[in-house]
């Protein structure tokens, strides 16, 4: 398998928000190409280009969510706060007619970001994005009591959720092997893939586990963006060998009018690394 993800962006920057918070972003590919925004998985960071050969045809921007990498956390994590961060980066970099792509947990934030950027969005792509847990259960059982506490008081839940995610801060490299399918094990067996995933995970844990915890809190508040208001092309990418399987893609397909569901045989949760050219092409030519 010939795969060589990238960890060295063409540009790496920090945006200062008006509230004094920092937002880390990276730029990859051709600055004159069509624009795409990739929202990373949970956990993860901005430091991953799934396939530089494919990205060479576009201008790809990746952004650390709050608590990951170089982006300062929020005391009260929400989808809307992340979308505002990404929107500020889009303003700073003059991104218009942009394809928004979300991988795994990043897809939930991509939904909010697409709504926030509105007419500036060309298309939305969700890759391996889980449906809400109360619709299709996928959360680990030991997290379920914490989910109840998040719904009751999200701000107060952030500290105990961060403690529960401390395994990531203690050993970020362990998350490289977190996807359980044989298909993902085959992809990780490529040395360049393991190296790139390790770099992404280490950067994601730069501030400890607060980024992972912030994603969990934002995602468990029960305020998933409205799906019936999307008026742009929506592409759904799911691997048939993924633990977040096709049933999650079908859940979104049933609720997003006109969306296109792509099921990839033999692919797992690392699907963006093996299908990045197809994902980008569909996203930027819609």
Secondary structure, DSSP 4 states (H G I P E B T S, - for coil): -----B---SEEEEEEPTTS-EEEEEEEE-TTSEEEEEE--SS--S--BS-HHHHTTEEEEEEPPTTSTTPPP-SS--HHHHHHHHHHHHHHTT--SEEEEEETTHHHHHHHHHHHHGGGEEEEEEESPPPPTTTS--S-GGGHHHHHHHHH-HHHHHHHHHHHTHHHHH-GGGGGG---SHHHHHHHTSHHHHHHHHHHHHHHTTT-SHHHHHHHHHHTSS-PPPSTT--SEEEEEEETTSSS-HHHHHHHHHHSTT-EEEEETT--TTHHHHSHHHHHHHHHH-
